Amino acid sequence: MSEPVSGSGDGADRAVGNGPVERLSGDRPTVVPGRLAEAPFALAGQAPWAVSDPYAAALRAGRGPLFLRRTDGWLLPLEVERWCAGADTVDLEVLDRCEGAVLDVGCGPGRLVAELAARGRTVLGIDVSEAAVAHTVRSGGQSLRRSVFEPLPGEGRWDTVLLMDGNVGIGGDPRALLDRVAALLAPGGLLIAETARVDVDERAHVQLVDVTDGHASGSPFPWARIGTRALLDRAAAGGWRTVAQWTSGERPFVALRSDRSASSSAEPPNSTAVISSQRAR
């Protein structure tokens, strides 16, 4: 299986695993339909929805209940029904703000990828769940089974990156995630992130739980919950500019623009680019 490639825009077609082909045209990635890709690396930390039957079953059914459970027993509900539905009015407002080629990190069942694809936009979703990737493709979008911390197509050339539905918590270290997103974006690129609905800044180890039978799937993995104020503080410290912040349908969002130069954002991908907080523990 071939390694994923992030090229320099020489106009060649590059195979990405067994999945979509990235046509390197000018400065922007273009996703061309292909077969689904299997990640050539061990998925970072083996997040439970990469391997768990409860998550796959919930996506097939289009509903929960599913929760993330902290080690102290606190439960965070996962909005499976909303994720499996089409893009709602709040989602559409976010998508209207997207610029150029869009990368949806943690795309889940792919409602946003499918909507952008239907608009004729260049868009790729990534997710560590095989079931989520398959659902996205069935919905008409393109998706790869990858962690955001693994090498990805078009590194340093995406115009917009989305971190929706709590995905700003991926890896349990928002600052590390912001740094990674900055490396994926083109200079001056746009990040749109959905933050927690409360003013919170916490790190925890969690498990995926189906409360109907109390079964916890997989080993605990690091996750973060972060509100708008805390995210903006970390973003400012990391060289991001705040473009906008708003709330719609009780869901808060921020739009940030990367100030990294072309030389710092176009570094070649590293096949071992998995941060320590996502490794199995």
C-alpha positions in Angstrom: 0.0 0.0 0.0 1.4 3.4 -1.0 2.2 6.1 1.4 0.0 9.2 1.4 1.6 12.1 -0.5 1.4 15.8 -0.1 3.0 17.3 -3.2 4.2 20.7 -4.2 1.7 21.4 -7.0 3.5 20.0 -10.0 0.2 19.0 -11.8 0.7 15.3 -11.3 -1.8 12.8 -10.0 -0.8 11.2 -6.7 -2.3 8.1 -5.3 -3.3 8.4 -1.6 -3.4 4.8 -0.3 -6.2 3.0 -2.1 -8.4 6.0 -1.8 -9.1 9.3 -3.6 -6.5 10.6 -6.0 -5.2 14.1 -5.2 -4.8 16.1 -8.4 -2.1 18.6 -7.6 -3.3 21.6 -9.6 -1.8 25.0 -8.8 -1.8 25.7 -5.1 -5.0 23.9 -4.1 -5.8 20.2 -3.6 -8.5 18.7 -5.8 -10.2 15.5 -4.7 -10.9 13.0 -7.4 -13.3 10.0 -6.7 -11.6 6.7 -5.9 -11.8 3.8 -3.6 -11.9 4.0 0.2 -8.5 4.1 1.8 -7.3 2.0 4.7 -4.9 4.0 6.9 -1.4 2.7 6.4 -0.5 3.6 10.0 -1.8 2.4 13.4 -4.6 4.8 14.1 -3.6 7.2 16.8 -4.5 5.9 20.2 -7.0 3.5 18.6 -9.9 5.9 19.4 -12.9 3.8 20.3 -15.0 4.7 17.3 -12.2 3.4 15.1 -12.9 -0.1 16.4 -16.1 -0.1 18.4 -19.4 -1.8 17.4 -21.6 0.6 19.4 -20.5 3.6 17.3 -20.8 1.7 14.0 -24.2 0.4 15.1 -25.4 3.9 16.1 -24.4 5.3 12.6 -26.2 2.4 10.9 -29.3 3.2 13.1 -28.9 6.9 12.8 -29.4 7.4 16.5 -27.9 6.8 20.0 -27.8 6.9 22.9 -24.1 7.2 23.0 -21.9 9.1 25.5 -18.3 9.9 26.3 -17.7 8.9 29.9 -15.0 10.4 32.0 -13.2 8.3 34.6 -15.2 10.0 37.3 -18.4 8.8 35.7 -19.6 12.1 34.1 -21.3 11.6 30.8 -21.1 13.8 27.6 -24.0 12.9 25.2 -23.0 12.4 21.5 -25.6 13.9 19.1 -25.7 11.0 16.8 -29.1 11.8 15.4 -28.0 15.3 14.3 -24.8 14.0 12.9 -26.5 11.4 10.8 -29.1 13.9 9.4 -28.5 16.3 6.6 -26.9 19.7 7.3 -29.2 21.9 9.3 -29.6 25.7 9.2 -26.8 26.2 11.7 -24.5 24.0 9.6 -25.4 25.8 6.4 -24.4 29.2 8.0 -21.0 27.7 8.8 -20.6 26.2 5.3 -21.4 29.6 3.7 -18.3 31.0 5.5 -16.0 28.4 4.1 -13.4 29.4 1.5 -11.8 27.4 -1.3 -10.9 23.8 -0.7 -12.3 22.5 2.6 -10.9 19.8 4.9 -13.4 18.5 7.5 -11.5 17.0 10.4 -13.5 14.3 12.3 -16.2 14.4 9.6 -18.3 11.6 11.2 -21.1 10.3 9.0 -20.3 13.2 6.6 -23.3 15.6 6.5 -21.0 18.6 5.9 -18.8 16.9 3.4 -21.9 15.8 1.4 -23.4 19.2 1.5 -20.3 20.9 0.2 -19.8 18.2 -2.5 -23.4 18.9 -3.6 -22.5 22.5 -4.0 -19.6 21.5 -6.3 -16.9 22.4 -3.7 -13.6 20.7 -3.3 -13.9 19.0 0.0 -12.4 16.0 1.8 -13.5 14.5 5.2 -11.2 12.5 7.4 -12.2 10.3 10.3 -10.6 7.4 12.2 -13.9 5.4 12.0 -14.3 3.0 9.1 -18.1 3.2 9.5 -18.1 7.0 9.4 -15.9 7.1 6.3 -18.2 4.5 4.6 -21.3 6.6 5.6 -19.7 9.7 4.2 -19.0 8.1 0.8 -22.5 6.7 0.6 -23.8 10.2 1.2 -21.9 11.5 -1.8 -18.8 12.9 -0.2 -15.1 11.9 -0.3 -13.4 10.7 2.9 -10.3 9.0 4.1 -9.8 6.9 7.2 -7.0 9.0 8.9 -6.2 10.8 12.1 -5.5 14.5 11.7 -2.0 13.8 13.1 -1.1 11.4 10.3 0.1 12.6 6.9 -2.7 14.0 4.8 -3.2 15.0 1.1 -2.8 18.7 0.4 -0.8 19.6 3.5 -0.2 23.3 3.6 -2.7 24.1 0.8 -6.2 23.7 2.3 -8.1 27.0 2.3 -10.5 26.1 5.2 -10.4 23.5 7.9 -13.5 22.6 9.9 -13.4 21.4 13.6 -17.1 20.8 14.2 -19.2 18.9 16.8 -16.6 19.1 19.6 -13.7 18.0 17.4 -11.6 20.8 18.8 -11.1 18.3 21.6 -9.3 15.7 19.4 -6.1 14.5 21.1 -6.8 16.2 24.4 -4.5 19.1 23.6 -6.1 22.0 21.8 -2.8 23.9 21.4 -1.2 20.9 19.6 -4.3 20.5 17.4 -4.2 24.2 16.5 -0.5 23.8 15.5 -1.4 20.8 13.3 -4.3 22.6 11.6 -2.0 25.6 10.9 0.3 23.2 9.1 -2.5 21.9 7.0 -3.8 25.3 5.9 -2.5 27.5 3.2 -0.9 30.7 4.4 -3.7 32.9 5.6 -6.1 29.9 5.6 -9.3 29.8 7.7 -10.2 27.6 10.6 -13.8 27.3 11.7 -14.2 25.6 15.1 -17.3 24.8 17.2 -16.6 25.3 20.9 -18.2 24.0 24.1 -21.5 25.7 25.0 -20.1 26.5 28.5 -17.0 28.4 29.6 -14.8 25.4 30.2 -11.2 24.4 29.6 -10.6 20.8 30.6 -8.6 17.7 29.7 -9.8 14.2 30.5 -9.6 10.6 29.5 -12.9 9.2 28.3 -14.5 6.1 26.9 -17.3 5.6 24.5 -20.3 4.2 26.3 -23.6 2.8 25.2 -25.8 3.5 28.2 -28.5 1.0 27.2 -26.2 -1.8 28.4 -23.6 0.1 30.3 -20.9 -1.2 28.0 -17.7 0.9 27.6 -15.8 0.3 24.4 -12.1 0.5 24.0 -9.4 1.9 26.3 -9.7 5.4 27.8 -8.3 8.1 25.4 -7.5 11.8 25.8 -10.2 14.4 25.0 -10.6 18.1 25.7 -13.6 20.4 26.2 -12.9 24.0 25.5 -15.1 27.1 25.4 -14.7 30.1 23.2 -12.7 32.3 25.7 -10.1 29.6 26.4 -9.8 28.6 22.7 -9.2 32.3 21.7 -6.5 32.6 24.3 -4.7 29.6 23.0 -5.1 30.6 19.4 -3.7 34.1 20.1 -0.7 32.5 21.8 -0.2 30.3 18.7 -0.2 33.1 16.1 -3.9 33.0 15.0 -6.1 36.0 14.3 -9.7 36.0 15.4 -11.9 36.7 12.3 -15.3 36.2 13.9 -17.2 34.6 16.8 -20.9 33.9 16.9 -23.6 31.7 18.3 -26.4 30.1 16.3 -28.9 27.6 17.5 -27.1 27.7 20.9 -24.0 26.4 19.2 -20.9 28.7 19.6 -18.3 29.1 16.8 -15.1 30.9 16.2 -13.3 31.7 12.9 -9.6 32.0 13.0 -7.0 32.9 10.4 -3.5 31.5 10.3 -0.7 34.0 10.1 1.9 31.4 9.3 4.1 32.1 6.3 4.3 29.8 3.3 7.7 28.4 4.4 6.4 27.4 7.8 3.1 25.9 6.7 4.3 23.9 3.7 6.6 21.5 5.5 6.4 17.9 4.1 4.3 15.4 6.0 6.0 13.2 8.6 4.8 9.6 8.5 5.3 9.4 12.3 3.3 12.6 13.0 1.2 11.3 15.9 1.4 13.4 19.0 2.1 11.7 22.3 -1.3 12.5 23.7 -3.0 10.3 21.1 -0.8 7.3 21.5 -2.2 4.2 23.3 -1.7 4.3 27.0 
